[in-house]
Amino acid sequence: MFTLLNIAQPESLQDAYKIVTAKKSNAILGGCTYLRMGSQTIHTGVDLAKLGLHYIKEHDTFIELGAMATLRDIETNAALNKYFNGLLPKAVRSIIGIQFRNSATVGASVFSRYGFSDFITALLALDTEVELYKGGRMALAEFLDTPRSKDILTKVIIHKTNRTASYQALRNSASDYPILTVAVSHNAGDWNIAVGARPTRAKLAVQAAALLAGAGADVTPAILEQAAQMAAAELPFGANMRASAEYRCAMCKTLVKRAIAEVAACK
Ligand SMILES: Cc1cc2nc3c(=O)[nH]c(=O)nc-3n(C[C@H](O)[C@H](O)[C@H](O)COP(=O)(O)OP(=O)(O)OC[C@H]3O[C@@H](n4cnc5c(N)ncnc54)[C@H](O)[C@@H]3O)c2cc1C
């Protein structure tokens, strides 16, 4: 369990940023579900509760997820269940349990860039941007490749497109960390294939997606097989206590194939 020496509830993002960057051991507090797994001493914990960041808003062309929205909010939100075949609710549904998801927040889940993240894998397959207080707005893929520095993730923006999508994940047991996560989406010939928990963070399989884009409207069994093989070949896999690199690579072919087939079947 972590030790918190002071707590601050700033009334502006400017003050929150000032406090969090004032000392190395100061930290933003999300739902504290991950922080409590560690044993660090936090000099000042910055609670964002007074900044109005606990929301999910649907606009004409995009959906905004405030940093303090919880994973349970994602799971139960009507718009997110309607768009992209409910990709995001499906992705978070297996994370521990409802009580846990009532605490874990969007901001922490994305900012921390956990390799095992179901949520990031699903977001990466959509047209997603993140907004950071200092770093500004950027595509999620760019943010994932940016070196870590202290900042506050204020919101996630998902552009509303006609993407159809599928989420697949493999776990040794329900509510464990995933062995592999896959999200595939398609809109008017444009495909995204995101693979996470490799065990490192989610990445797009761009060559496999290009193959599908070039194949046109009809995803034949041969193209499906080739795209799955290509995704597994172009992405690096590693080992941890849950699975070997070889197993992850083999499972990647299976899950990517399943996800593409599911998306291709969507009308
Ligand atoms: C036991 C366990 C199992 C899990 N299993 C899974 C799983 O299977 N799949 C999955 O996808 N996820 C899983 N997670 C991750 C979980 O979904 C949350 O993403 C994670 O716990 C962080 O949520 P939180 O809001 O409680 O963050 P906190 O614990 O409050 O914070 C985590 C980190 O994020 C920083 N932070 C918080 N908010 C912000 C912000 N707005 N901007 C910048 N930095 C911020 C904090 O300073 C801290 O460093 C698991 C977590 C735990 C503890």
PDBQT file of the ligand as one rigid body, heavy atoms in Angstrom, charges set to zero:
ROOT
HETATM    1  C1  LIG A 301      -4.899  -6.047  -9.917  1.00  0.00    +0.000 C 
HETATM    2  C2  LIG A 301      -5.142  -5.272 -11.168  1.00  0.00    +0.000 A 
HETATM    3  C3  LIG A 301      -5.534  -5.934 -12.317  1.00  0.00    +0.000 A 
HETATM    4  C4  LIG A 301      -5.759  -5.229 -13.492  1.00  0.00    +0.000 A 
HETATM    5  N1  LIG A 301      -6.142  -5.905 -14.620  1.00  0.00    +0.000 NA
HETATM    6  C5  LIG A 301      -6.355  -5.232 -15.768  1.00  0.00    +0.000 A 
HETATM    7  C6  LIG A 301      -6.756  -5.911 -16.949  1.00  0.00    +0.000 A 
HETATM    8  O1  LIG A 301      -6.930  -7.116 -16.987  1.00  0.00    +0.000 OA
HETATM    9  N2  LIG A 301      -6.952  -5.178 -18.080  1.00  0.00    +0.000 N 
HETATM   10  C7  LIG A 301      -6.771  -3.816 -18.097  1.00  0.00    +0.000 A 
HETATM   11  O2  LIG A 301      -6.950  -3.194 -19.138  1.00  0.00    +0.000 OA
HETATM   12  N3  LIG A 301      -6.406  -3.152 -16.987  1.00  0.00    +0.000 NA
HETATM   13  C8  LIG A 301      -6.194  -3.819 -15.834  1.00  0.00    +0.000 A 
HETATM   14  N4  LIG A 301      -5.786  -3.135 -14.728  1.00  0.00    +0.000 N 
HETATM   15  C9  LIG A 301      -5.571  -1.663 -14.823  1.00  0.00    +0.000 C 
HETATM   16  C10 LIG A 301      -6.840  -0.907 -14.428  1.00  0.00    +0.000 C 
HETATM   17  O3  LIG A 301      -7.828  -1.117 -15.407  1.00  0.00    +0.000 OA
HETATM   18  C11 LIG A 301      -6.602   0.600 -14.317  1.00  0.00    +0.000 C 
HETATM   19  O4  LIG A 301      -6.167   1.101 -15.535  1.00  0.00    +0.000 OA
HETATM   20  C12 LIG A 301      -5.531   0.946 -13.334  1.00  0.00    +0.000 C 
HETATM   21  O5  LIG A 301      -5.732   0.204 -12.164  1.00  0.00    +0.000 OA
HETATM   22  C13 LIG A 301      -5.473   2.453 -13.047  1.00  0.00    +0.000 C 
HETATM   23  O6  LIG A 301      -6.699   2.954 -12.582  1.00  0.00    +0.000 OA
HETATM   24  P1  LIG A 301      -6.831   4.058 -11.460  1.00  0.00    +0.000 P 
HETATM   25  O7  LIG A 301      -7.767   5.094 -11.951  1.00  0.00    +0.000 OA
HETATM   26  O8  LIG A 301      -7.198   3.432 -10.167  1.00  0.00    +0.000 OA
HETATM   27  O9  LIG A 301      -5.348   4.668 -11.384  1.00  0.00    +0.000 OA
HETATM   28  P2  LIG A 301      -4.440   5.091 -10.127  1.00  0.00    +0.000 P 
HETATM   29  O10 LIG A 301      -4.020   3.869  -9.393  1.00  0.00    +0.000 OA
HETATM   30  O11 LIG A 301      -5.118   6.161  -9.342  1.00  0.00    +0.000 OA
HETATM   31  O12 LIG A 301      -3.210   5.747 -10.918  1.00  0.00    +0.000 OA
HETATM   32  C14 LIG A 301      -2.339   4.987 -11.715  1.00  0.00    +0.000 C 
HETATM   33  C15 LIG A 301      -1.268   5.932 -12.279  1.00  0.00    +0.000 C 
HETATM   34  O13 LIG A 301      -1.842   6.867 -13.167  1.00  0.00    +0.000 OA
HETATM   35  C16 LIG A 301      -1.543   8.212 -12.770  1.00  0.00    +0.000 C 
HETATM   36  N5  LIG A 301      -2.714   9.023 -13.134  1.00  0.00    +0.000 N 
HETATM   37  C17 LIG A 301      -3.975   8.897 -12.663  1.00  0.00    +0.000 A 
HETATM   38  N6  LIG A 301      -4.807   9.721 -13.318  1.00  0.00    +0.000 NA
HETATM   39  C18 LIG A 301      -4.056  10.403 -14.208  1.00  0.00    +0.000 A 
HETATM   40  C19 LIG A 301      -4.331  11.420 -15.196  1.00  0.00    +0.000 A 
HETATM   41  N7  LIG A 301      -5.571  11.881 -15.422  1.00  0.00    +0.000 N 
HETATM   42  N8  LIG A 301      -3.297  11.907 -15.924  1.00  0.00    +0.000 NA
HETATM   43  C20 LIG A 301      -2.036  11.459 -15.729  1.00  0.00    +0.000 A 
HETATM   44  N9  LIG A 301      -1.709  10.495 -14.825  1.00  0.00    +0.000 NA
HETATM   45  C21 LIG A 301      -2.710   9.968 -14.092  1.00  0.00    +0.000 A 
HETATM   46  C22 LIG A 301      -1.282   8.113 -11.274  1.00  0.00    +0.000 C 
HETATM   47  O14 LIG A 301      -0.471   9.169 -10.812  1.00  0.00    +0.000 OA
HETATM   48  C23 LIG A 301      -0.582   6.768 -11.206  1.00  0.00    +0.000 C 
HETATM   49  O15 LIG A 301       0.768   6.905 -11.566  1.00  0.00    +0.000 OA
HETATM   50  C24 LIG A 301      -5.565  -3.813 -13.528  1.00  0.00    +0.000 A 
HETATM   51  C25 LIG A 301      -5.184  -3.151 -12.365  1.00  0.00    +0.000 A 
HETATM   52  C26 LIG A 301      -4.975  -3.851 -11.187  1.00  0.00    +0.000 A 
HETATM   53  C27 LIG A 301      -4.595  -3.094  -9.950  1.00  0.00    +0.000 C 
ENDROOT
TORSDOF 0
